[in-house]
C-alpha cells in the first residue's frame, strides 16, 4: 500500500525563508537600538512569531505523516493524539513521560501504549525486583 502525505511547497518555502532570516539575525553584531525606527529584537520576535504560525499550519501534515508510521492504530488512539496536539503538545512526547532505551522521550502512541501496559504487566518492564550487584548499571 502506497502512503504519502503532501505538504504545500509554498508553506515549506516560507518556513525555510524564516529560518534563514533567523540564522542571519542571530549572527549580526550591529545592534542599532540608538537609531530611530530600528529594533533588531522586534524584528526577531516578529520572525519567530511568523515561523510559529507556519509550523502551526504544517502541524496537520506532520500528524498525517506520523500516523502512517504507526502500525494498527485504533480510533481511540487517533482521537487521543489529535486532542494531545490540539492542546499544544508534540507528537514526539507522551503524557506518561516515558523514555526509550536511548534516553529519548517516546512518541505519543508508543508512549501511551507502554504507559497503559505497565500497570498490567510490571514484570515485563521492571523485572522481579531481585537484582544482584552485578545487574546494576552503576
N, CA and C atoms as an extended XYZ file, in Angstrom:
414
Properties=species:S:1:pos:R:3:atomname:S:1:resname:S:1:resid:I:1 pbc="F F F"
N         0.836       -1.157        0.000 N   UNK     1
C         0.000        0.000        0.000 CA  UNK     1
C         0.899        1.243        0.000 C   UNK     1
N         0.700        2.128       -0.953 N   UNK     2
C         1.491        3.348       -1.069 CA  UNK     2
C         0.852        4.443       -0.235 C   UNK     2
N         1.613        4.955        0.735 N   UNK     3
C         1.119        6.015        1.600 CA  UNK     3
C         1.994        7.243        1.405 C   UNK     3
N         1.368        8.388        1.249 N   UNK     4
C         2.143        9.620        1.128 CA  UNK     4
C         1.347       10.776        1.713 C   UNK     4
N         2.080       11.770        2.138 N   UNK     5
C         1.485       12.989        2.681 CA  UNK     5
C         2.051       14.149        1.887 C   UNK     5
N         1.192       14.991        1.382 N   UNK     6
C         1.639       16.143        0.603 CA  UNK     6
C         1.654       17.390        1.477 C   UNK     6
N         2.774       18.076        1.451 N   UNK     7
C         2.912       19.348        2.166 CA  UNK     7
C         3.034       20.431        1.097 C   UNK     7
N         2.225       21.471        1.203 N   UNK     8
C         2.286       22.537        0.190 CA  UNK     8
C         3.681       23.156        0.119 C   UNK     8
N         4.242       23.213       -1.074 N   UNK     9
C         5.577       23.748       -1.271 CA  UNK     9
C         5.701       25.207       -0.838 C   UNK     9
N         4.717       26.073       -1.099 N   UNK    10
C         4.846       27.462       -0.628 CA  UNK    10
C         4.980       27.569        0.900 C   UNK    10
N         4.310       26.687        1.622 N   UNK    11
C         4.413       26.693        3.074 CA  UNK    11
C         5.830       26.329        3.514 C   UNK    11
N         6.405       25.302        2.915 N   UNK    12
C         7.778       24.915        3.236 CA  UNK    12
C         8.765       26.014        2.846 C   UNK    12
N         8.537       26.650        1.696 N   UNK    13
C         9.401       27.759        1.283 CA  UNK    13
C         9.380       28.883        2.306 C   UNK    13
N         8.205       29.220        2.817 N   UNK    14
C         8.080       30.277        3.820 CA  UNK    14
C         8.826       29.901        5.110 C   UNK    14
N         8.701       28.658        5.523 N   UNK    15
C         9.386       28.206        6.742 CA  UNK    15
C        10.892       28.294        6.567 C   UNK    15
N        11.401       27.822        5.431 N   UNK    16
C        12.842       27.877        5.201 CA  UNK    16
C        13.332       29.318        5.083 C   UNK    16
N        12.530       30.185        4.490 N   UNK    17
C        12.899       31.595        4.384 CA  UNK    17
C        13.003       32.218        5.773 C   UNK    17
N        12.039       31.913        6.648 N   UNK    18
C        12.080       32.438        8.010 CA  UNK    18
C        13.271       31.884        8.792 C   UNK    18
N        13.573       30.610        8.604 N   UNK    19
C        14.731       30.022        9.291 CA  UNK    19
C        16.035       30.671        8.837 C   UNK    19
N        16.162       30.937        7.539 N   UNK    20
C        17.355       31.606        7.041 CA  UNK    20
C        17.464       33.008        7.618 C   UNK    20
N        16.346       33.715        7.701 N   UNK    21
C        16.358       35.069        8.270 CA  UNK    21
C        16.775       35.034        9.743 C   UNK    21
N        16.218       34.092       10.498 N   UNK    22
C        16.584       33.991       11.919 CA  UNK    22
C        18.058       33.655       12.083 C   UNK    22
N        18.593       32.815       11.211 N   UNK    23
C        20.012       32.498       11.253 CA  UNK    23
C        20.838       33.750       10.977 C   UNK    23
N        20.416       34.536        9.988 N   UNK    24
C        21.114       35.773        9.645 CA  UNK    24
C        21.066       36.761       10.811 C   UNK    24
N        19.907       36.939       11.411 N   UNK    25
C        19.745       37.896       12.507 CA  UNK    25
C        20.563       37.468       13.719 C   UNK    25
N        20.643       36.174       13.974 N   UNK    26
C        21.368       35.715       15.158 CA  UNK    26
C        22.873       35.926       15.032 C   UNK    26
N        23.389       36.096       13.816 N   UNK    27
C        24.828       36.299       13.605 CA  UNK    27
C        25.209       37.774       13.490 C   UNK    27
N        24.249       38.670       13.556 N   UNK    28
C        24.542       40.098       13.388 CA  UNK    28
C        25.105       40.703       14.666 C   UNK    28
N        26.069       41.576       14.496 N   UNK    29
C        26.653       42.299       15.621 CA  UNK    29
C        26.252       43.768       15.633 C   UNK    29
N        25.515       44.194       14.634 N   UNK    30
C        25.200       45.614       14.501 CA  UNK    30
C        23.856       45.960       15.150 C   UNK    30
N        23.817       45.895       16.455 N   UNK    31
C        22.598       46.256       17.167 CA  UNK    31
C        22.437       47.768       17.108 C   UNK    31
N        21.440       48.221       16.377 N   UNK    32
C        21.246       49.638       16.141 CA  UNK    32
C        20.077       50.186       16.944 C   UNK    32
N        20.079       49.931       18.235 N   UNK    33
C        18.976       50.397       19.058 CA  UNK    33
C        18.929       51.920       19.147 C   UNK    33
N        20.065       52.559       18.923 N   UNK    34
C        20.112       54.011       19.027 CA  UNK    34
C        19.480       54.700       17.819 C   UNK    34
N        19.320       54.005       16.714 N   UNK    35
C        18.735       54.608       15.519 CA  UNK    35
C        17.211       54.577       15.601 C   UNK    35
N        16.591       55.613       15.094 N   UNK    36
C        15.138       55.720       15.114 CA  UNK    36
C        14.516       54.664       14.207 C   UNK    36
N        13.510       53.966       14.731 N   UNK    37
C        12.752       53.006       13.930 CA  UNK    37
C        13.434       51.669       13.724 C   UNK    37
N        14.521       51.400       14.413 N   UNK    38
C        15.227       50.133       14.229 CA  UNK    38
C        15.260       49.366       15.541 C   UNK    38
N        14.687       48.204       15.527 N   UNK    39
C        14.715       47.359       16.706 CA  UNK    39
C        14.934       45.920       16.258 C   UNK    39
N        16.167       45.455       16.408 N   UNK    40
C        16.504       44.087       15.998 CA  UNK    40
C        15.687       43.066       16.773 C   UNK    40
N        15.462       43.341       18.051 N   UNK    41
C        14.689       42.419       18.883 CA  UNK    41
C        13.262       42.282       18.351 C   UNK    41
N        12.663       43.399       17.979 N   UNK    42
C        11.304       43.374       17.433 CA  UNK    42
C        11.263       42.570       16.143 C   UNK    42
N        12.246       42.781       15.257 N   UNK    43
C        12.305       42.031       14.001 CA  UNK    43
C        12.431       40.537       14.270 C   UNK    43
N        13.281       40.188       15.220 N   UNK    44
C        13.493       38.779       15.547 CA  UNK    44
C        12.230       38.172       16.148 C   UNK    44
N        11.573       38.881       17.065 N   UNK    45
C        10.333       38.382       17.659 CA  UNK    45
C         9.252       38.195       16.606 C   UNK    45
N         9.170       39.127       15.669 N   UNK    46
C         8.181       39.026       14.595 CA  UNK    46
C         8.474       37.817       13.711 C   UNK    46
N         9.753       37.594       13.397 N   UNK    47
C        10.126       36.444       12.572 CA  UNK    47
C         9.832       35.134       13.294 C   UNK    47
N        10.107       35.075       14.586 N   UNK    48
C         9.814       33.857       15.356 CA  UNK    48
C         8.310       33.608       15.398 C   UNK    48
N         7.526       34.667       15.593 N   UNK    49
C         6.068       34.528       15.579 CA  UNK    49
C         5.608       33.994       14.226 C   UNK    49
N         6.162       34.533       13.134 N   UNK    50
C         5.804       34.065       11.795 CA  UNK    50
C         6.156       32.608       11.602 C   UNK    50
N         7.317       32.205       12.107 N   UNK    51
C         7.736       30.806       11.993 CA  UNK    51
C         6.790       29.899       12.773 C   UNK    51
N         6.386       30.318       13.966 N   UNK    52
C         5.440       29.525       14.753 CA  UNK    52
C         4.117       29.362       14.015 C   UNK    52
N         3.664       30.412       13.356 N   UNK    53
C         2.402       30.336       12.613 CA  UNK    53
C         2.526       29.361       11.439 C   UNK    53
N         3.655       29.400       10.740 N   UNK    54
C         3.875       28.483        9.607 CA  UNK    54
C         3.957       27.034       10.093 C   UNK    54
N         4.634       26.824       11.209 N   UNK    55
C         4.734       25.473       11.757 CA  UNK    55
C         3.362       24.988       12.196 C   UNK    55
N         2.563       25.876       12.759 N   UNK    56
C         1.207       25.514       13.151 CA  UNK    56
C         0.382       25.079       11.935 C   UNK    56
N         0.615       25.733       10.786 N   UNK    57
C        -0.069       25.337        9.549 CA  UNK    57
C         0.426       23.979        9.069 C   UNK    57
N         1.674       23.677        9.351 N   UNK    58
C         2.273       22.411        8.927 CA  UNK    58
C         1.872       21.250        9.838 C   UNK    58
N         1.411       21.537       11.044 N   UNK    59
C         1.113       20.512       12.051 CA  UNK    59
C         0.196       19.389       11.546 C   UNK    59
N        -0.912       19.687       10.840 N   UNK    60
C        -1.744       18.569       10.361 CA  UNK    60
C        -0.997       17.622        9.431 C   UNK    60
N        -0.092       18.148        8.627 N   UNK    61
C         0.690       17.297        7.728 CA  UNK    61
C         1.668       16.428        8.520 C   UNK    61
N         2.227       16.997        9.580 N   UNK    62
C         3.139       16.238       10.438 CA  UNK    62
C         2.386       15.098       11.113 C   UNK    62
N         1.183       15.376       11.599 N   UNK    63
C         0.364       14.344       12.248 CA  UNK    63
C         0.017       13.252       11.247 C   UNK    63
N        -0.379       13.634       10.021 N   UNK    64
C        -0.700       12.635        8.992 CA  UNK    64
C         0.499       11.748        8.687 C   UNK    64
N         1.685       12.353        8.562 N   UNK    65
C         2.896       11.574        8.285 CA  UNK    65
C         3.215       10.646        9.455 C   UNK    65
N         3.031       11.136       10.671 N   UNK    66
C         3.285       10.318       11.864 CA  UNK    66
C         2.341        9.124       11.908 C   UNK    66
N         1.064        9.341       11.621 N   UNK    67
C         0.085        8.248       11.661 CA  UNK    67
C         0.431        7.147       10.664 C   UNK    67
N         1.098        7.501        9.567 N   UNK    68
C         1.499        6.493        8.585 CA  UNK    68
C         2.611        5.594        9.125 C   UNK    68
N         3.326        6.037       10.155 N   UNK    69
C         4.444        5.260       10.681 CA  UNK    69
C         4.034        4.313       11.804 C   UNK    69
N         2.806        4.445       12.301 N   UNK    70
C         2.357        3.638       13.441 CA  UNK    70
C         1.476        2.503       12.929 C   UNK    70
N         1.781        1.294       13.397 N   UNK    71
C         1.007        0.118       12.983 CA  UNK    71
C        -0.240       -0.052       13.834 C   UNK    71
N        -1.298       -0.506       13.203 N   UNK    72
C        -2.550       -0.888       13.870 CA  UNK    72
C        -3.009        0.142       14.898 C   UNK    72
N        -3.220        1.340       14.455 N   UNK    73
C        -3.654        2.406       15.350 CA  UNK    73
C        -5.175        2.378       15.475 C   UNK    73
N        -5.668        2.537       16.689 N   UNK    74
C        -7.117        2.489       16.927 CA  UNK    74
C        -7.714        3.890       16.822 C   UNK    74
N        -9.012        3.949       16.728 N   UNK    75
C        -9.718        5.238       16.676 CA  UNK    75
C        -9.512        6.015       17.973 C   UNK    75
N        -9.486        5.306       19.106 N   UNK    76
C        -9.246        5.975       20.390 CA  UNK    76
C        -7.857        6.610       20.426 C   UNK    76
N        -6.874        5.911       19.871 N   UNK    77
C        -5.518        6.451       19.831 CA  UNK    77
C        -5.448        7.683       18.931 C   UNK    77
N        -6.123        7.638       17.791 N   UNK    78
C        -6.156        8.789       16.882 CA  UNK    78
C        -6.827        9.976       17.570 C   UNK    78
N        -7.957        9.715       18.243 N   UNK    79
C        -8.664       10.785       18.955 CA  UNK    79
C        -7.781       11.373       20.058 C   UNK    79
N        -7.112       10.517       20.811 N   UNK    80
C        -6.217       10.975       21.873 CA  UNK    80
C        -5.053       11.797       21.327 C   UNK    80
N        -4.507       11.360       20.193 N   UNK    81
C        -3.407       12.083       19.562 CA  UNK    81
C        -3.854       13.475       19.123 C   UNK    81
N        -5.001       13.551       18.473 N   UNK    82
C        -5.491       14.847       17.990 CA  UNK    82
C        -5.796       15.786       19.157 C   UNK    82
N        -6.322       15.251       20.242 N   UNK    83
C        -6.590       16.058       21.427 CA  UNK    83
C        -5.268       16.538       22.039 C   UNK    83
N        -4.268       15.670       22.081 N   UNK    84
C        -2.947       15.983       22.623 CA  UNK    84
C        -2.287       17.114       21.813 C   UNK    84
N        -2.329       16.992       20.495 N   UNK    85
C        -1.720       18.001       19.621 CA  UNK    85
C        -2.497       19.314       19.689 C   UNK    85
N        -3.833       19.236       19.738 N   UNK    86
C        -4.655       20.448       19.799 CA  UNK    86
C        -4.392       21.253       21.074 C   UNK    86
N        -3.960       20.576       22.131 N   UNK    87
C        -3.674       21.292       23.380 CA  UNK    87
C        -2.243       21.842       23.406 C   UNK    87
N        -1.542       21.756       22.259 N   UNK    88
C        -0.232       22.378       22.146 CA  UNK    88
C         0.952       21.470       22.394 C   UNK    88
N         0.720       20.179       22.495 N   UNK    89
C         1.805       19.231       22.746 CA  UNK    89
C         2.347       18.672       21.439 C   UNK    89
N         3.496       18.042       21.513 N   UNK    90
C         4.152       17.467       20.353 CA  UNK    90
C         3.809       15.987       20.218 C   UNK    90
N         3.813       15.504       18.978 N   UNK    91
C         3.593       14.071       18.750 CA  UNK    91
C         4.788       13.263       19.217 C   UNK    91
N         5.903       13.936       19.455 N   UNK    92
C         7.119       13.258       19.883 CA  UNK    92
C         7.273       13.255       21.400 C   UNK    92
N         6.178       13.504       22.109 N   UNK    93
C         6.129       13.444       23.570 CA  UNK    93
C         4.920       12.619       23.967 C   UNK    93
N         4.902       12.171       25.211 N   UNK    94
C         3.756       11.402       25.679 CA  UNK    94
C         3.375       11.865       27.076 C   UNK    94
N         2.108       11.697       27.451 N   UNK    95
C         1.657       12.194       28.752 CA  UNK    95
C         2.234       11.429       29.942 C   UNK    95
N         2.794       10.265       29.714 N   UNK    96
C         3.355        9.458       30.792 CA  UNK    96
C         4.828        9.772       31.037 C   UNK    96
N         5.421       10.613       30.177 N   UNK    97
C         6.846       10.955       30.270 CA  UNK    97
C         7.717        9.692       30.257 C   UNK    97
N         7.387        8.773       29.366 N   UNK    98
C         8.134        7.518       29.241 CA  UNK    98
C         9.235        7.699       28.203 C   UNK    98
N        10.418        7.248       28.563 N   UNK    99
C        11.586        7.372       27.693 CA  UNK    99
C        12.001        6.001       27.193 C   UNK    99
N        12.622        5.964       26.012 N   UNK   100
C        13.081        4.686       25.464 CA  UNK   100
C        14.495        4.378       25.958 C   UNK   100
N        15.092        3.305       25.436 N   UNK   101
C        16.405        2.857       25.887 CA  UNK   101
C        17.495        3.881       25.622 C   UNK   101
N        17.306        4.725       24.603 N   UNK   102
C        18.335        5.712       24.262 CA  UNK   102
C        18.226        6.980       25.094 C   UNK   102
N        17.186        7.080       25.916 N   UNK   103
C        17.011        8.259       26.752 CA  UNK   103
C        16.133        9.323       26.135 C   UNK   103
N        15.576        9.046       24.959 N   UNK   104
C        14.673        9.988       24.301 CA  UNK   104
C        13.236        9.683       24.703 C   UNK   104
N        12.447       10.738       24.812 N   UNK   105
C        11.047       10.522       25.155 CA  UNK   105
C        10.346        9.799       24.001 C   UNK   105
N         9.521        8.835       24.337 N   UNK   106
C         8.812        8.068       23.321 CA  UNK   106
C         7.747        8.938       22.666 C   UNK   106
N         7.409        8.617       21.429 N   UNK   107
C         6.354        9.334       20.738 CA  UNK   107
C         5.006        9.065       21.416 C   UNK   107
N         3.986        9.806       21.031 N   UNK   108
C         2.705        9.773       21.729 CA  UNK   108
C         2.079        8.369       21.748 C   UNK   108
N         1.885        7.771       20.599 N   UNK   109
C         1.177        6.477       20.529 CA  UNK   109
C         1.947        5.395       21.280 C   UNK   109
N         3.230        5.247       20.992 N   UNK   110
C         4.013        4.198       21.652 CA  UNK   110
C         4.157        4.469       23.146 C   UNK   110
N         4.314        5.731       23.533 N   UNK   111
C         4.389        6.072       24.950 CA  UNK   111
C         3.095        5.741       25.677 C   UNK   111
N         1.965        6.028       25.039 N   UNK   112
C         0.667        5.703       25.650 CA  UNK   112
C         0.467        4.196       25.742 C   UNK   112
N         0.865        3.488       24.707 N   UNK   113
C         0.726        2.024       24.736 CA  UNK   113
C         1.540        1.427       25.879 C   UNK   113
N         2.765        1.882       26.042 N   UNK   114
C         3.615        1.375       27.124 CA  UNK   114
C         3.055        1.832       28.475 C   UNK   114
N         2.623        3.088       28.559 N   UNK   115
C         2.076        3.620       29.810 CA  UNK   115
C         0.847        2.877       30.281 C   UNK   115
N         0.018        2.442       29.357 N   UNK   116
C        -1.180        1.682       29.729 CA  UNK   116
C        -0.857        0.218       30.012 C   UNK   116
N         0.205       -0.295       29.390 N   UNK   117
C         0.569       -1.701       29.586 CA  UNK   117
C         1.376       -1.927       30.866 C   UNK   117
N         2.093       -0.918       31.338 N   UNK   118
C         2.943       -1.080       32.531 CA  UNK   118
C         2.184       -1.560       33.762 C   UNK   118
N         1.032       -0.977       34.106 N   UNK   119
C         0.328       -1.472       35.299 CA  UNK   119
C        -0.187       -2.903       35.140 C   UNK   119
N        -0.445       -3.309       33.904 N   UNK   120
C        -0.962       -4.664       33.659 CA  UNK   120
C         0.121       -5.726       33.786 C   UNK   120
N         1.335       -5.384       33.356 N   UNK   121
C         2.426       -6.367       33.423 CA  UNK   121
C         3.731       -5.680       33.815 C   UNK   121
N         3.848       -5.282       35.074 N   UNK   122
C         5.043       -4.558       35.514 CA  UNK   122
C         6.329       -5.384       35.428 C   UNK   122
N         6.223       -6.705       35.557 N   UNK   123
C         7.426       -7.533       35.489 CA  UNK   123
C         8.085       -7.466       34.117 C   UNK   123
N         7.304       -7.204       33.084 N   UNK   124
C         7.861       -7.071       31.746 CA  UNK   124
C         8.719       -5.829       31.589 C   UNK   124
N         8.516       -4.860       32.471 N   UNK   125
C         9.261       -3.602       32.388 CA  UNK   125
C        10.293       -3.446       33.496 C   UNK   125
N         9.963       -3.970       34.673 N   UNK   126
C        10.834       -3.759       35.820 CA  UNK   126
C        11.480       -5.037       36.335 C   UNK   126
N        11.099       -6.161       35.811 N   UNK   127
C        11.640       -7.434       36.271 CA  UNK   127
C        11.071       -7.818       37.625 C   UNK   127
N        11.720       -8.723       38.295 N   UNK   128
C        11.204       -9.218       39.575 CA  UNK   128
C        11.548       -8.295       40.732 C   UNK   128
N        12.524       -7.421       40.529 N   UNK   129
C        12.944       -6.534       41.606 CA  UNK   129
C        14.058       -7.132       42.447 C   UNK   129
N        14.449       -8.367       42.172 N   UNK   130
C        15.540       -9.024       42.902 CA  UNK   130
C        16.815       -8.917       42.077 C   UNK   130
N        17.480       -7.778       42.164 N   UNK   131
C        18.683       -7.557       41.379 CA  UNK   131
C        19.920       -7.832       42.212 C   UNK   131
N        20.882       -8.442       41.573 N   UNK   132
C        22.201       -8.640       42.182 CA  UNK   132
C        23.029       -7.395       41.909 C   UNK   132
N        24.132       -7.251       42.639 N   UNK   133
C        25.019       -6.120       42.393 CA  UNK   133
C        25.555       -6.135       40.969 C   UNK   133
N        25.682       -7.317       40.382 N   UNK   134
C        26.196       -7.436       39.030 CA  UNK   134
C        25.202       -6.922       37.999 C   UNK   134
N        23.907       -6.933       38.333 N   UNK   135
C        22.882       -6.489       37.402 CA  UNK   135
C        22.733       -4.978       37.349 C   UNK   135
N        23.202       -4.282       38.369 N   UNK   136
C        23.036       -2.856       38.432 CA  UNK   136
C        23.929       -2.172       37.396 C   UNK   136
N        23.427       -1.135       36.747 N   UNK   137
C        24.221       -0.473       35.696 CA  UNK   137
C        25.300        0.448       36.250 C   UNK   137
N        25.377        0.649       37.557 N   UNK   138
C        26.372        1.573       38.123 CA  UNK   138
C        27.135        0.926       39.240 C   UNK   138
